[in-house]
Amino acid sequence: MKRTSLFENGMIWFGAGISIAEILTGTYLAPLGFGSGLAAILIGHLIGCTLMFLAGIIGARQRRSSMEAAKMSFGRKGAMFFSILNVLQLAGWTAIMIYDGAFSDARHYGTPKALGEERIDQIRALEIARAFVGEERVERVEAAPDSGGTLASYGVTLTLNDGVVLNAEVTRQGGKMLWMVPEHAAFTPALTLEECAEAAQGFLLDRGYGEMEANHYQVYDGLAVINFVAVQDGVLLYPDLVKVQIRMDTGEVVGLEANNYLMNHTRRTGLAPALSAQEALALTGYAVGGVCPFALPENIPVYLDVSLKRFDTVYPSAGNAASAVRLTCEELFDASGAVEWLDVCKGWQA
């Protein structure tokens, strides 16, 4: 039987030790900015992968599994401790995947709907970024690396008067702020979430985003991250999502993520809700924002639209606005007890 070489064994554990989920989790819990964050990722993975590689060598030489090798070094109870840690990290991995699925950008189809036709150059992008943040707040603005793709953009670095550095991108088409993030985020909280949400909402309104409603909050290191969705005729347009980061010491906006909004925002027709929020709750047993196709009263049939099939996986609500479940379309059809697939949604192929 062919045995794996030292190099092959190293590559196996290198692959096992790198997880996008843990990188995403780190950005939520310990925002360090791009430079420090990249260094933390590289150093952390170097340490973690080295330990896993060395553990793998022990197991390979003794022809034992990782848990059996742990038992050799730490005894039965010690190995049980590592087994429990493994279960906990798997539970955490699943939780972060569900969370990110519920608020992920998913896959973008078609062309951006909120950019307009104007084409701008790098100099204009710098002017737009300065004005977006606020002329009075910016000490210096410089060009940074550009990016391509559907939302091709100019890179911008802004140094504020208080020394905070913001990295950002402005779209080449339309001159819209695509994203903005501080290099470091550690502020002393002095404001409430409600005050931060009010400041962020005013910031968006002043910059032409129209009516927006906050629907999800995160707080870490004195930074409030608030998800806003566009509102039209009293209807929440969840695809038109904008994430805003606000300093909880001053109430100033230092971060933004608007790619969903730029891809999807346009005026819709036929948005009048068929049910009020109270009627939906009484009929389904779920509050608006958490209505899902599972465990409904028997007299409510479930139908799925064929537009869902363009996604490999979907994330329907799991009963409230803060939860979701990851399913394939076939699994969704079976789990919901759907009657059939219908073709009623309009405009999703545009």
C-alpha positions in Angstrom: 0.0 0.0 0.0 1.4 3.4 -1.0 2.0 5.7 1.9 1.8 9.5 1.8 5.1 11.3 1.8 6.0 14.0 4.3 5.2 16.7 1.7 1.9 15.1 0.8 1.0 14.8 4.5 1.9 18.4 5.0 -0.4 19.5 2.2 -3.3 17.5 3.6 -3.0 19.2 6.9 -2.4 22.5 5.3 -5.7 22.2 3.5 -7.5 21.0 6.6 -6.1 23.8 8.7 -7.4 26.7 6.4 -11.0 27.6 6.8 -12.9 30.5 5.3 -15.4 30.2 8.1 -12.8 31.0 10.8 -11.5 33.9 8.8 -15.0 35.3 8.5 -15.6 34.7 12.2 -12.4 36.6 13.0 -13.6 39.6 11.1 -16.8 39.7 13.1 -15.2 39.3 16.6 -11.8 41.0 16.1 -11.8 43.6 13.3 -8.2 44.6 12.8 -8.2 46.3 9.4 -6.7 44.8 6.2 -3.0 44.9 7.1 -3.2 43.7 10.7 -6.0 41.2 9.8 -3.9 39.7 7.0 -0.9 39.3 9.3 -3.0 37.7 12.0 -4.5 35.2 9.5 -1.1 34.3 8.1 0.6 33.9 11.5 -2.4 32.1 13.0 -2.6 29.6 10.2 1.2 29.1 10.3 1.0 28.2 14.0 -2.2 26.1 13.6 -1.1 24.2 10.5 2.4 23.5 12.0 0.8 21.9 15.0 -1.7 19.9 12.9 1.2 18.8 10.6 3.3 17.6 13.5 0.3 15.8 15.0 -0.3 14.2 11.6 3.3 13.0 11.5 2.9 11.2 14.8 -0.3 9.5 13.6 1.3 8.5 10.3 4.4 7.0 11.9 2.3 5.1 14.4 -0.4 4.3 11.8 -3.0 5.7 14.1 -5.9 8.2 13.7 -5.6 11.7 15.1 -7.8 10.8 18.1 -5.8 7.7 18.8 -2.5 9.7 18.6 -4.0 12.2 21.1 -4.8 9.3 23.5 -1.2 8.2 23.3 0.0 11.6 24.4 -2.7 12.8 26.8 -4.4 9.6 27.9 -8.1 8.6 27.6 -9.5 11.6 29.5 -7.2 14.0 27.7 -8.3 12.6 24.3 -11.9 13.0 25.4 -11.2 16.7 26.0 -9.9 17.2 22.5 -12.9 15.3 21.1 -15.2 17.7 22.9 -13.2 20.7 21.5 -13.6 19.2 18.0 -17.4 18.9 18.5 -17.6 22.5 19.7 -15.6 23.8 16.7 -17.8 21.9 14.3 -20.9 23.3 15.9 -19.4 26.8 15.7 -18.5 26.2 12.0 -22.1 25.2 11.3 -23.4 28.2 13.1 -21.3 30.7 11.2 -22.2 29.1 7.9 -25.9 29.4 8.7 -25.4 33.0 9.9 -23.4 34.0 6.8 -25.9 32.2 4.6 -28.7 34.3 5.9 -26.9 37.6 5.3 -24.5 36.6 2.5 -24.2 38.4 -0.8 -24.8 35.0 -2.5 -24.3 35.0 -6.3 -25.0 38.0 -8.4 -26.8 37.7 -11.7 -27.5 40.2 -14.4 -26.3 43.7 -14.4 -26.2 46.3 -11.6 -29.4 48.2 -11.4 -28.4 51.2 -9.3 -25.2 52.5 -10.9 -26.5 54.8 -13.7 -24.6 55.4 -17.0 -21.9 57.9 -16.0 -18.3 56.8 -16.3 -15.7 58.4 -14.0 -11.9 58.5 -13.8 -9.6 58.0 -10.8 -9.4 61.7 -9.9 -13.2 61.9 -9.8 -13.3 58.8 -7.7 -11.1 60.5 -5.1 -13.4 63.5 -5.0 -16.5 61.3 -4.6 -14.9 59.4 -1.7 -13.9 62.6 0.1 -17.4 64.0 -0.3 -19.0 60.8 0.8 -17.1 60.6 4.0 -17.4 64.3 4.6 -15.0 67.1 3.5 -14.5 68.3 7.0 -13.4 64.9 8.3 -10.8 64.1 5.6 -7.2 65.2 5.9 -5.8 63.3 2.9 -7.1 61.0 0.1 -4.9 58.8 -2.1 -5.4 56.3 -4.9 -5.2 52.6 -4.1 -5.3 49.4 -6.2 -8.3 49.0 -8.4 -10.6 46.0 -8.8 -12.4 44.5 -11.8 -15.5 42.4 -12.2 -19.2 43.3 -12.4 -18.7 46.2 -10.1 -15.3 47.4 -11.3 -14.0 50.1 -9.0 -11.2 52.5 -8.2 -9.4 51.9 -4.9 -9.2 54.8 -2.5 -7.4 55.3 0.9 -8.7 58.1 3.1 -6.8 59.4 6.2 -9.1 61.3 8.6 -8.3 64.2 10.8 -8.1 62.0 13.9 -5.7 59.6 12.2 -8.2 56.8 11.4 -7.5 55.3 7.9 -10.3 54.1 5.7 -9.9 51.8 2.7 -12.6 52.1 0.1 -13.7 51.5 -3.5 -15.7 53.7 -5.8 -17.4 52.2 -8.9 -16.1 53.2 -12.3 -19.6 53.2 -13.6 -21.9 55.6 -11.8 -19.3 56.7 -9.2 -21.0 55.0 -6.3 -19.3 54.0 -3.0 -19.0 50.3 -3.2 -17.4 49.6 0.2 -15.5 51.3 2.9 -13.7 49.8 6.0 -11.4 51.2 8.7 -7.9 49.7 9.0 -8.3 49.6 12.8 -11.5 49.5 14.9 -11.2 49.9 18.6 -13.4 52.7 20.0 -14.7 53.4 23.5 -18.5 53.0 23.5 -20.4 56.1 24.5 -23.6 55.9 22.4 -26.5 53.5 22.4 -27.3 51.2 19.5 -30.4 53.3 18.9 -28.3 56.5 18.6 -25.9 54.8 16.3 -28.8 53.5 14.1 -30.2 57.0 13.9 -26.9 58.5 12.9 -26.4 55.9 10.3 -29.9 56.3 8.9 -29.3 60.1 8.6 -26.0 59.5 6.9 -27.6 57.2 4.3 -30.5 59.7 3.7 -28.1 62.6 3.2 -26.3 60.5 0.5 -29.4 59.7 -1.5 -30.3 56.2 -0.3 -33.9 57.2 0.4 -36.0 55.3 2.9 -34.0 52.6 4.7 -34.9 50.5 7.8 -32.4 48.9 10.2 -33.1 45.2 10.7 -29.9 43.6 12.2 -27.2 44.8 14.6 -23.7 43.7 15.6 -21.4 45.3 18.2 -17.7 44.7 18.7 -14.8 46.9 20.0 -17.0 50.0 20.1 -18.1 49.6 16.5 -21.8 49.1 15.6 -22.5 47.2 12.4 -26.1 47.8 11.3 -27.8 46.2 8.3 -30.2 48.5 6.5 -32.7 47.4 3.8 -34.5 49.7 1.4 -38.2 50.4 1.9 -40.7 51.0 -0.8 -44.4 51.6 -0.2 -44.0 50.1 3.3 -42.4 46.9 1.9 -38.9 45.8 2.9 -36.7 45.1 -0.1 -34.3 42.6 1.5 -32.1 42.2 -1.6 -31.3 45.9 -1.4 -29.0 45.6 1.6 -26.5 48.2 2.9 -24.3 47.5 5.9 -23.0 50.5 7.8 -20.3 50.6 10.5 -20.6 53.4 13.1 -18.2 54.5 15.8 -19.9 54.2 19.1 -17.9 57.0 20.6 -18.7 59.7 18.1 -21.5 58.4 16.0 -19.4 58.8 12.8 -19.7 56.4 9.9 -16.4 54.6 9.2 -17.6 51.6 7.1 -20.0 50.7 4.4 -20.9 47.7 2.2 -23.3 48.5 -0.6 -22.7 45.9 -3.3 -26.1 44.2 -2.8 -27.8 47.6 -3.0 -26.0 48.6 -6.2 -26.7 45.2 -7.8 -30.4 45.1 -7.0 -31.9 48.4 -6.1 -34.6 49.7 -8.5 -38.2 50.7 -8.1 -40.5 47.7 -8.0 -44.1 47.5 -9.1 -46.9 45.5 -7.5 -45.5 45.6 -4.0 -48.7 46.0 -2.1 -48.7 43.3 0.6 -51.6 40.8 0.4 -51.5 40.4 4.2 -50.8 42.7 7.0 -48.2 41.8 9.6 -50.9 40.8 12.1 -52.8 38.7 9.5 -49.5 36.9 8.5 -48.8 36.0 12.1 -52.3 34.7 12.7 -52.3 32.7 9.5 -48.8 31.1 9.7 -47.8 31.4 13.3 -44.7 33.3 12.3 -43.9 37.0 12.6 -43.0 38.9 9.5 -39.3 38.6 8.8 -39.4 35.0 10.1 -42.1 33.4 8.0 -40.9 30.1 6.7 -42.2 27.2 4.7 -41.9 24.7 7.6 -44.3 23.5 10.2 -47.2 25.5 8.8 -50.8 24.8 9.5 -52.1 21.9 7.4 -54.5 24.1 5.4 -51.7 26.3 4.0 -50.2 24.8 0.8 -46.5 25.7 -0.1 -45.5 26.5 -3.6 -41.9 27.2 -4.7 -40.9 29.5 -7.6 -38.6 28.2 -10.3 -36.4 31.3 -9.9 -34.9 29.6 -6.8 -33.4 26.9 -9.0 -30.7 29.3 -10.2 -29.0 28.9 -6.8 -27.1 25.8 -5.7 -28.2 26.4 -2.1 -30.9 28.6 -0.5 -31.3 29.9 3.0 -35.0 30.1 4.0 -35.9 31.5 7.4 -36.0 29.0 10.2 -38.8 30.7 12.1 -37.5 34.2 13.0 -35.6 37.1 11.5 -32.3 36.0 13.1 -32.1 32.4 11.9 -32.0 30.5 8.6 -31.3 27.0 7.3 -29.0 25.9 4.4 -30.7 23.6 1.9 -30.5 22.6 -1.7 -33.6 23.3 -3.8 -34.5 19.6 -3.8 -34.1 19.5 0.0 -36.3 22.6 0.4 -39.0 21.1 -1.8 -39.1 17.9 0.3 -38.7 19.6 3.7 -41.5 22.1 3.1 -43.9 19.5 1.6 -44.3 21.8 -1.4 -47.1 21.1 -3.8 -45.3 22.1 -7.0 -42.9 24.5 -8.7 -44.5 27.6 -10.2 -43.2 30.3 -12.5 -44.7 33.5 -11.1 -41.8 35.8 -10.1 -40.9 38.5 -12.6 -37.7 40.3 -13.5 -35.2 37.9 -11.9 -33.6 37.0 -15.2 -32.8 40.6 -16.0 
